[in-house]
Amino acid sequence: MPKEITFNHTNVTLTRNISAIICDERHIFQIDANESMENVEAFLAEITEDHRCPDSFHTWELIMLISFMVLGVLFNGFILMAFIRFPKLRNFTNYFVASLALADMLMVILSPVLFILLFLEKIEFKIGEEVRFNSKLFCSLASMLSFACISVDRMLAIAKPLYHRTLSLSRCTKVIASIWLFSIIGTAFDYIISDVVDIFIITCLNFCAAFLIPTVITIISYAIIAKVVLGRRKDDLQAADHDGNNWRHTLRITWKILL
């Protein structure tokens, strides 16, 4: 006779001669299906009581989440407000900066709000967790890809300045639209295949799309910037004194450009 138990908002079915492994945020427990329901329920009640966080911890957790949310909305909101109110700031690079600010602001709004709703049990746990994960994945994709585009834009401005000046704002908006469209498709694809593909494969795909590929693009772009700056200073370095002042000056210039 199958046994139905609930642990950590998850329904677990115990059948004959089959053990169930259940876990909370820090521990993993194995439940023998041959145990009586009284023993199983007593065990679950015991571990739930032992690992229950104090109320003060949850209070400070909520305060920190709300504080981060307010700061994130203010900082990113100022960037978007300046971009909207001052037409002179609407250049090729700042379009990507605005896209990055929008993605970050969505992240700091959606993630804490959904967490608070889950904490207060205002929405179903399974649905809330799926929405929270998918929203974080969507915002992460848009944010990291926008940041990678900013690094590519800086690289083109320094390595190929004449070509960079020919880039139109229409091309920039197309790239930004592609970023957000890819983020939507990537999030939908993850949601569709999550029930049919191994979780390890999905995690690797998300890691590559949301972190590894944008990071590699950023590193390559800044490496090209450093190479171009040092190459342009090569003649000056050859004629410089041997006290190392020009080297330090070049490193300062390179660092400022990278920032």
KAKAWO-V240960 format. One record per residue. N is the residue number from 1. RES is the residue in one letter. PHI is phi as a letter, one per 40 degrees, with the letter a starting at -180 (none if undefined). PSI is psi in whole degrees, 0 to 359 (* if undefined). Layout:
N_RES_PHI_PSI / N_RES_PHI_PSI
This chain:
1_M_none_119 / 2_P_c_146 / 3_K_b_128 / 4_E_b_123 / 5_I_b_160 / 6_T_b_128 / 7_F_a_130 / 8_N_f_44 / 9_H_g_17 / 10_T_b_131 / 11_N_c_129 / 12_V_b_131 / 13_T_b_125 / 14_L_b_123 / 15_T_b_170 / 16_R_c_132 / 17_N_g_16 / 18_I_b_125 / 19_S_c_149 / 20_A_b_136 / 21_I_b_121 / 22_I_b_155 / 23_C_a_153 / 24_D_b_203 / 25_E_c_336 / 26_R_b_344 / 27_H_b_155 / 28_I_b_133 / 29_F_b_145 / 30_Q_b_126 / 31_I_b_126 / 32_D_c_128 / 33_A_c_341 / 34_N_c_353 / 35_E_c_153 / 36_S_c_156 / 37_M_c_328 / 38_E_c_317 / 39_N_c_320 / 40_V_c_313 / 41_E_c_323 / 42_A_c_320 / 43_F_c_315 / 44_L_c_321 / 45_A_c_323 / 46_E_c_313 / 47_I_c_330 / 48_T_c_320 / 49_E_c_322 / 50_D_c_324 / 51_H_b_17 / 52_R_c_130 / 53_C_c_148 / 54_P_c_156 / 55_D_c_327 / 56_S_c_326 / 57_F_c_314 / 58_H_c_325 / 59_T_c_312 / 60_W_c_327 / 61_E_c_316 / 62_L_c_321 / 63_I_c_317 / 64_M_c_318 / 65_L_c_314 / 66_I_c_322 / 67_S_c_314 / 68_F_c_322 / 69_M_c_315 / 70_V_c_315 / 71_L_c_317 / 72_G_c_319 / 73_V_c_319 / 74_L_c_309 / 75_F_c_311 / 76_N_c_328 / 77_G_c_322 / 78_F_c_320 / 79_I_c_313 / 80_L_c_322 / 81_M_c_317 / 82_A_c_322 / 83_F_c_323 / 84_I_c_320 / 85_R_c_335 / 86_F_b_103 / 87_P_c_332 / 88_K_c_338 / 89_L_c_354 / 90_R_c_65 / 91_N_c_183 / 92_F_d_313 / 93_T_c_317 / 94_N_c_341 / 95_Y_c_318 / 96_F_c_325 / 97_V_c_319 / 98_A_c_321 / 99_S_c_318 / 100_L_c_316 / 101_A_c_321 / 102_L_c_317 / 103_A_c_317 / 104_D_c_322 / 105_M_c_320 / 106_L_c_322 / 107_M_c_312 / 108_V_c_348 / 109_I_c_308 / 110_L_c_313 / 111_S_c_309 / 112_P_c_321 / 113_V_c_314 / 114_L_c_323 / 115_F_c_317 / 116_I_c_319 / 117_L_c_322 / 118_L_c_319 / 119_F_c_320 / 120_L_c_1 / 121_E_f_41 / 122_K_c_341 / 123_I_b_159 / 124_E_c_139 / 125_F_c_312 / 126_K_c_314 / 127_I_c_316 / 128_G_c_319 / 129_E_c_320 / 130_E_c_316 / 131_V_c_318 / 132_R_c_317 / 133_F_c_315 / 134_N_c_323 / 135_S_c_321 / 136_K_c_320 / 137_L_c_316 / 138_F_c_312 / 139_C_c_324 / 140_S_c_317 / 141_L_c_311 / 142_A_c_321 / 143_S_c_310 / 144_M_c_322 / 145_L_c_323 / 146_S_c_319 / 147_F_c_320 / 148_A_c_321 / 149_C_c_326 / 150_I_c_317 / 151_S_c_322 / 152_V_c_321 / 153_D_c_317 / 154_R_c_320 / 155_M_c_316 / 156_L_c_322 / 157_A_c_330 / 158_I_c_316 / 159_A_c_324 / 160_K_b_71 / 161_P_c_323 / 162_L_c_318 / 163_Y_c_322 / 164_H_c_325 / 165_R_c_339 / 166_T_c_352 / 167_L_c_130 / 168_S_c_160 / 169_L_c_332 / 170_S_c_322 / 171_R_c_323 / 172_C_c_314 / 173_T_c_327 / 174_K_c_320 / 175_V_c_316 / 176_I_c_318 / 177_A_c_322 / 178_S_c_323 / 179_I_c_310 / 180_W_c_325 / 181_L_c_318 / 182_F_c_322 / 183_S_c_319 / 184_I_c_314 / 185_I_c_317 / 186_G_c_319 / 187_T_c_317 / 188_A_c_320 / 189_F_c_318 / 190_D_c_319 / 191_Y_c_323 / 192_I_c_317 / 193_I_c_358 / 194_S_c_334 / 195_D_c_351 / 196_V_b_347 / 197_V_b_147 / 198_D_d_141 / 199_I_c_328 / 200_F_c_319 / 201_I_c_317 / 202_I_c_319 / 203_T_c_318 / 204_C_c_319 / 205_L_c_315 / 206_N_c_320 / 207_F_c_317 / 208_C_c_316 / 209_A_c_320 / 210_A_c_347 / 211_F_b_304 / 212_L_c_307 / 213_I_c_311 / 214_P_c_324 / 215_T_c_317 / 216_V_c_317 / 217_I_c_317 / 218_T_c_315 / 219_I_c_316 / 220_I_c_318 / 221_S_c_313 / 222_Y_c_331 / 223_A_c_320 / 224_I_c_320 / 225_I_c_312 / 226_A_c_319 / 227_K_c_317 / 228_V_c_316 / 229_V_c_315 / 230_L_c_325 / 231_G_c_322 / 232_R_c_338 / 233_R_c_4 / 234_K_c_316 / 235_D_c_320 / 236_D_c_324 / 237_L_c_325 / 238_Q_c_328 / 239_A_c_5 / 240_A_c_164 / 241_D_c_166 / 242_H_c_14 / 243_D_c_354 / 244_G_g_4 / 245_N_c_318 / 246_N_c_327 / 247_W_c_313 / 248_R_c_322 / 249_H_c_319 / 250_T_c_318 / 251_L_c_322 / 252_R_c_318 / 253_I_c_315 / 254_T_c_316 / 255_W_c_318 / 256_K_c_320 / 257_I_c_319 / 258_L_c_324 / 259_L_c_*
